[in-house]
Amino acid sequence: MTEPATIGAAAPVCRARRTRVKLCGLSTAQDVDFAVALGADAIGLVFYPPSPRCVSIELAAALARRVPAFVTVVGLFVNADDALFEQVLDAVPLGMVQFHGDETPQRCAALAGRAGLRWMRALRVGPDTRPADLVESSVNYACATGLLLDTLVAGYGGGGKVFDWSLIPADIARQAVLSGGLNAQNVTDAIHRVRPYAVDVSSGIEVPGAKGVKDHARMAAFVDAVRAADVAAAAMDAR
């Protein structure tokens, strides 16, 4: 007797992973519109006055209003005082906060909790950093939505320098936002080696020698390289 077919049975679906993309340090309406058109998952607005990528609260509010649903507007702060933080939050519709300075876990949680926003903590990786240090930091900042791994440079990021990716423990890499010196030329290798949840770029999509001035061709090339890396990674995983 022929066995009856199993009703409703379906083969499991294996979906290719997609590396999320955050384009940071945007400062013009044209840059924001182009980032959205490229399919960026998040854009970063910098609220750190010493940075050449810093935007005023008024400009940030106007830029954030251009961003459609399902694209996250991330506000980047470096050791901000309560007054600046509250002024930004009162005026700019942020979707997430990124702490990129020396903020303690308690400080991050208190500020983000006051705003009712998810938050991400940047960890700066230097030549003396050990994998155990990153594990310890991930425990200390366990209540963060995510960890962003950046290169330790003067000025709290944006230096265009790459750190040693082999320092990243695999468990952290899968949940991390990888940053630090990424560009269209090296992001494919970064994705293949680290397999991060997301990548974050700022200086790598700028006009050479002009900090804060975004180059649309470099923005497009970066996103294209990420998508190509995902396709290649999916093919390797399927073997």
Buried (B, 14 or more C-beta within 10 A) or exposed (E): EEEEEEEEEEEEEEEEEBBBBBBBBBBBEEBBBBBBEBEBBBBBBBBBEEBBBBBEBEBBBBBBEBBEEEBBBBBBBBEBEEEBBBBBBEBBEBBBBBBBBEBEBEBBBEBBEEBEBBBBBBBBBEEEBEEEBBEEBBEEBEEBBBBBBBBBBEEBBBBBBBBEBEBBEEEBBEEBBBBBBBBBEBBBBBBEEBBBBBBBBBBBBBEEEEBBBBBBEBBBBBBEBBBBBBEEBBEEEEE
